[in-house]
Amino acid sequence: MITPADEALLRRAIALAARAVELGDAPYGSLLAAPDGSVLAEAHNTVRRDADITAHPELKLARWAARELDPAAAARTTLFTSCQPCSMCAGALQRSGLGRVVFALSTDQLVALNPDSGAWPTPLQDGPALFDAARAPIESYYRPAP
């Protein structure tokens, strides 16, 4: 359930998206909030400016949280973001251990507004293959010899 306090922080994320456009970047903004609603960090998309396809604000904040917060603190945070995180960012958010994500536009709404937003096909994947070779470094890392 989205509360009035959530809405205020979500509006701030949308303002970050608008600021990104003013700076010549793509219109996406996010912030990470503590349980009391204080803003811990904020970011906007800089894919164009940085020439980096991973410069999404959600991914930047997931990295920040993983680096700066212990797991218990990360689990109590909420990410507020102008659009539903893409699959790349969703994976990073999951790995960072953030507790909650609140977004303004869904992916379907974004694609309806900008059809090119849905033009990212998944590359063809082949596998699994070479199980015995590939498992060796995994086993040596996760189950080192005594």
C-alpha positions as CSV (number, residue, x, y, z in Angstrom):
1,M,0.0,0.0,0.0
2,I,1.3,3.4,-1.0
3,T,1.0,6.0,1.8
4,P,1.0,9.8,1.5
5,A,4.6,9.8,2.7
6,D,5.4,7.4,-0.1
7,E,3.7,9.7,-2.6
8,A,5.9,12.6,-1.5
9,L,9.1,10.6,-2.0
10,L,7.8,9.3,-5.3
11,R,7.2,12.9,-6.4
12,R,10.8,13.7,-5.5
13,A,11.9,10.7,-7.7
14,I,9.8,12.1,-10.6
15,A,11.4,15.6,-10.0
16,L,14.8,13.9,-10.4
17,A,13.6,12.4,-13.7
18,A,12.6,15.9,-14.8
19,R,16.0,17.3,-13.8
20,A,17.7,14.5,-15.8
21,V,15.9,15.8,-18.9
22,E,17.1,19.4,-18.2
23,L,20.6,18.0,-18.1
24,G,20.2,16.2,-21.4
25,D,19.8,12.8,-19.9
26,A,17.0,10.2,-20.2
27,P,13.9,10.9,-18.0
28,Y,14.4,8.5,-15.1
29,G,15.1,9.3,-11.4
30,S,15.3,7.4,-8.2
31,L,16.0,7.8,-4.5
32,L,16.7,5.5,-1.6
33,A,15.0,6.3,1.7
34,A,15.5,5.1,5.3
35,P,12.5,3.8,7.3
36,D,11.9,7.3,8.7
37,G,11.6,8.7,5.2
38,S,15.0,10.5,5.1
39,V,16.7,10.3,1.8
40,L,19.9,8.3,1.9
41,A,21.0,8.8,-1.7
42,E,19.5,9.8,-5.0
43,A,20.4,9.5,-8.7
44,H,19.2,10.0,-12.2
45,N,19.8,8.3,-15.5
46,T,23.2,9.2,-17.1
47,V,23.3,6.6,-19.9
48,R,23.8,9.3,-22.6
49,R,26.2,11.5,-20.7
50,D,28.4,8.7,-19.4
51,A,28.1,6.6,-22.6
52,D,27.3,3.7,-20.2
53,I,24.3,1.5,-20.8
54,T,24.2,0.5,-17.1
55,A,24.0,4.1,-15.8
56,H,20.4,3.7,-14.6
57,P,19.5,5.3,-11.3
58,E,18.1,2.2,-9.8
59,L,21.4,0.3,-10.5
60,K,23.5,3.2,-9.2
61,L,21.5,3.1,-5.9
62,A,21.6,-0.7,-5.6
63,R,25.4,-0.4,-5.9
64,W,25.5,2.4,-3.4
65,A,23.4,0.4,-0.9
66,A,25.5,-2.8,-1.3
67,R,28.7,-0.7,-0.7
68,E,27.5,1.6,2.1
69,L,24.8,-0.3,4.0
70,D,25.0,-3.5,6.0
71,P,22.4,-6.1,5.0
72,A,20.0,-5.4,7.8
73,A,20.0,-1.7,7.1
74,A,19.5,-2.3,3.3
75,A,16.6,-4.5,4.0
76,R,14.8,-1.6,5.8
77,T,15.2,0.8,2.9
78,T,12.7,1.7,0.2
79,L,13.7,2.7,-3.4
80,F,11.4,5.2,-5.0
81,T,11.7,5.4,-8.7
82,S,10.0,7.2,-11.6
83,C,9.5,4.0,-13.6
84,Q,9.4,0.3,-12.8
85,P,12.9,-1.0,-12.8
86,C,14.0,-2.9,-16.0
87,S,15.2,-6.5,-15.7
88,M,18.9,-5.4,-15.3
89,C,18.1,-3.1,-12.4
90,A,15.6,-5.5,-10.9
91,G,18.4,-8.1,-10.7
92,A,20.7,-5.6,-9.0
93,L,18.0,-4.5,-6.6
94,Q,17.4,-8.1,-5.6
95,R,21.1,-8.8,-5.1
96,S,21.5,-5.5,-3.0
97,G,18.9,-6.7,-0.5
98,L,16.8,-3.6,-0.5
99,G,13.5,-4.1,1.2
100,R,11.0,-2.4,-1.0
101,V,10.6,-0.7,-4.4
102,V,7.9,1.9,-5.1
103,F,7.5,3.1,-8.7
104,A,5.4,5.6,-10.6
105,L,5.0,4.3,-14.1
106,S,4.8,0.6,-14.9
107,T,6.8,-0.9,-17.8
108,D,3.6,-1.2,-19.8
109,Q,2.7,2.4,-19.2
110,L,6.2,3.5,-20.2
111,V,6.1,1.5,-23.4
112,A,2.7,3.0,-24.2
113,L,4.2,6.5,-23.8
114,N,7.4,5.6,-25.6
115,P,7.2,2.4,-27.7
116,D,11.0,2.3,-28.2
117,S,11.3,1.6,-24.4
118,G,10.2,-1.9,-25.1
119,A,12.6,-2.5,-28.0
120,W,15.2,-4.5,-26.0
121,P,14.9,-8.1,-27.2
122,T,16.7,-10.8,-25.1
123,P,19.7,-12.1,-27.1
124,L,19.6,-15.7,-28.2
125,Q,21.0,-17.9,-25.4
126,D,22.5,-21.4,-25.8
127,G,23.4,-23.6,-22.8
128,P,24.0,-25.1,-20.4
129,A,27.2,-26.6,-21.7
130,L,30.6,-27.8,-20.4
131,F,29.2,-28.6,-16.9
132,D,32.3,-30.4,-15.6
133,A,34.6,-27.5,-16.6
134,A,32.3,-24.8,-15.5
135,R,31.6,-26.3,-12.1
136,A,35.3,-26.4,-11.0
137,P,35.7,-22.7,-10.2
138,I,32.3,-22.6,-8.6
139,E,33.0,-25.6,-6.4
140,S,36.5,-24.3,-5.5
141,Y,35.0,-21.0,-4.4
142,Y,32.0,-22.2,-2.5
143,R,33.4,-25.5,-1.2
144,P,37.2,-25.0,-0.8
145,A,39.2,-28.0,0.2
146,P,39.8,-28.3,3.9
